[in-house]
Amino acid sequence: MAEGMFRKAIREAGLERDVEADSAGTHAYHVGSAPDQRAQQAVRRRGAEIAHLRGRKVADEDFERFDYILVMDGDNYSKLIQRAPVHHHGKIRRLLSFSRKYPNLDVVDPYYGGPQGFEENLDMIENAVQGLIREITGESQVNMRSGN
């Protein structure tokens, strides 16, 4: 969901040529799978599309390739900090560290809940994505990763 909403914000900000976005997980549970149908529907209602995305696991080269490696929660943050070379630790941040309304909270996985959980997550994600866009707007070449 975060990648879809970030890609939408990139388009709206006219940054498609300057910003690369990709998402990956810290676990291999959904490698090769499309996003949950409820997530697809919720994102689509907000004007973005994620049906074409397929799950993949974070790769070691991602730490070199991307300027931002964003996570949804503390567990994923800890996993990536343990895995990443020390000189890349500053790239790893919680997505909501960019949010003014939900600073540094976890984006809880809505998978086991109802549709409202997806909507609440999208509210948080959209708010944080706007903060991220504000931060990167002045940079000439920025790459981003959202991990979940």
C-alpha positions as CSV (number, residue, x, y, z in Angstrom):
1,M,0.0,0.0,0.0
2,A,2.8,2.4,0.9
3,E,4.5,1.9,-2.5
4,G,1.3,2.6,-4.4
5,M,0.6,5.7,-2.4
6,F,4.2,6.9,-2.7
7,R,4.1,6.3,-6.5
8,K,0.9,8.4,-6.7
9,A,2.5,11.2,-4.7
10,I,5.6,11.0,-6.9
11,R,3.4,11.5,-10.0
12,E,1.5,14.3,-8.5
13,A,4.7,16.1,-7.5
14,G,6.2,15.6,-11.0
15,L,9.1,13.5,-9.7
16,E,8.6,10.3,-11.7
17,R,11.9,10.8,-13.5
18,D,13.9,11.6,-10.4
19,V,12.5,9.1,-7.8
20,E,12.5,5.3,-7.9
21,A,10.2,3.4,-5.6
22,D,10.1,-0.3,-4.8
23,S,8.8,-2.4,-1.9
24,A,10.0,-5.6,-0.3
25,G,9.4,-7.5,2.9
26,T,11.7,-8.8,5.6
27,H,10.1,-12.2,5.4
28,A,9.5,-14.4,2.3
29,Y,5.9,-15.2,3.1
30,H,4.4,-13.5,0.1
31,V,7.2,-13.6,-2.5
32,G,5.7,-13.6,-6.0
33,S,2.2,-12.9,-4.7
34,A,0.0,-9.9,-5.5
35,P,-1.0,-7.6,-2.7
36,D,-4.1,-8.6,-0.6
37,Q,-7.3,-7.9,-2.5
38,R,-8.5,-5.7,0.4
39,A,-5.4,-3.6,0.1
40,Q,-5.8,-3.3,-3.7
41,Q,-9.3,-2.1,-3.3
42,A,-8.5,0.4,-0.6
43,V,-5.6,1.8,-2.5
44,R,-7.7,1.9,-5.7
45,R,-10.4,4.0,-3.9
46,R,-7.6,6.5,-3.2
47,G,-6.6,6.8,-6.8
48,A,-3.6,4.4,-7.0
49,E,-3.0,0.9,-8.3
50,I,-1.0,-1.9,-6.8
51,A,-2.4,-5.0,-8.5
52,H,0.7,-5.3,-10.7
53,L,3.1,-5.5,-7.7
54,R,4.5,-8.8,-6.6
55,G,6.1,-9.5,-3.2
56,R,9.8,-9.9,-2.9
57,K,12.2,-10.1,0.0
58,V,14.7,-7.3,0.8
59,A,18.0,-8.0,-1.0
60,D,21.5,-7.1,0.3
61,E,22.0,-4.8,-2.7
62,D,19.0,-2.8,-1.7
63,F,21.1,-1.2,1.0
64,E,23.4,0.2,-1.7
65,R,20.8,1.0,-4.3
66,F,18.3,3.1,-2.3
67,D,18.7,6.3,-0.3
68,Y,15.7,5.6,1.9
69,I,14.8,2.2,3.3
70,L,11.4,2.7,5.0
71,V,9.8,0.2,7.4
72,M,6.3,0.0,8.7
73,D,7.1,-1.1,12.3
74,G,9.7,-1.6,15.0
75,D,10.1,-5.3,14.3
76,N,11.1,-4.7,10.6
77,Y,13.3,-1.8,11.7
78,S,15.2,-4.1,14.1
79,K,15.5,-6.8,11.4
80,L,17.0,-4.5,8.8
81,I,19.3,-2.7,11.3
82,Q,20.8,-6.2,12.2
83,R,21.1,-7.1,8.6
84,A,22.4,-3.9,7.0
85,P,26.0,-2.8,7.0
86,V,26.5,-0.1,9.7
87,H,27.2,2.6,7.2
88,H,23.7,2.2,5.8
89,H,21.9,2.3,9.1
90,G,20.9,6.0,8.6
91,K,18.9,5.1,5.5
92,I,16.6,2.8,7.6
93,R,13.7,4.7,9.0
94,R,10.1,4.2,10.0
95,L,7.8,5.5,7.3
96,L,5.8,7.4,10.0
97,S,8.9,9.3,11.0
98,F,7.9,11.6,8.1
99,S,4.4,12.0,9.5
100,R,3.3,15.1,11.4
101,K,0.1,13.5,12.6
102,Y,1.3,10.0,13.5
103,P,5.1,10.5,14.2
104,N,7.1,7.3,14.8
105,L,4.1,5.0,15.3
106,D,3.9,1.5,13.9
107,V,1.8,0.9,10.8
108,V,0.1,-2.3,12.1
109,D,-0.5,-5.1,9.5
110,P,-4.2,-5.0,8.8
111,Y,-4.3,-8.5,7.3
112,Y,-6.2,-10.1,10.2
113,G,-8.6,-7.3,10.7
114,G,-11.5,-5.8,8.8
115,P,-11.6,-3.3,6.0
116,Q,-11.3,-0.4,8.4
117,G,-7.7,-1.4,9.3
118,F,-6.7,-0.9,5.6
119,E,-8.3,2.6,5.6
120,E,-6.6,3.6,8.9
121,N,-3.3,2.4,7.5
122,L,-3.8,4.4,4.3
123,D,-4.6,7.5,6.4
124,M,-1.2,7.1,8.2
125,I,0.7,6.2,5.0
126,E,-0.7,9.2,3.0
127,N,0.2,11.6,5.8
128,A,3.8,10.2,6.0
129,V,4.2,10.1,2.2
130,Q,3.5,13.8,2.0
131,G,6.2,14.4,4.6
132,L,8.6,12.2,2.7
133,I,7.9,14.2,-0.5
134,R,8.5,17.4,1.4
135,E,11.9,16.1,2.5
136,I,13.1,14.9,-0.9
137,T,11.7,17.6,-3.1
138,G,15.0,19.5,-3.1
139,E,17.2,16.6,-3.9
140,S,18.0,15.8,-7.6
141,Q,18.1,12.0,-7.4
142,V,16.4,10.0,-4.7
143,N,15.5,6.4,-4.4
144,M,13.1,4.9,-1.9
145,R,12.3,1.5,-0.5
146,S,9.3,0.7,1.7
147,G,9.7,-2.5,3.6
148,N,6.9,-4.3,5.4
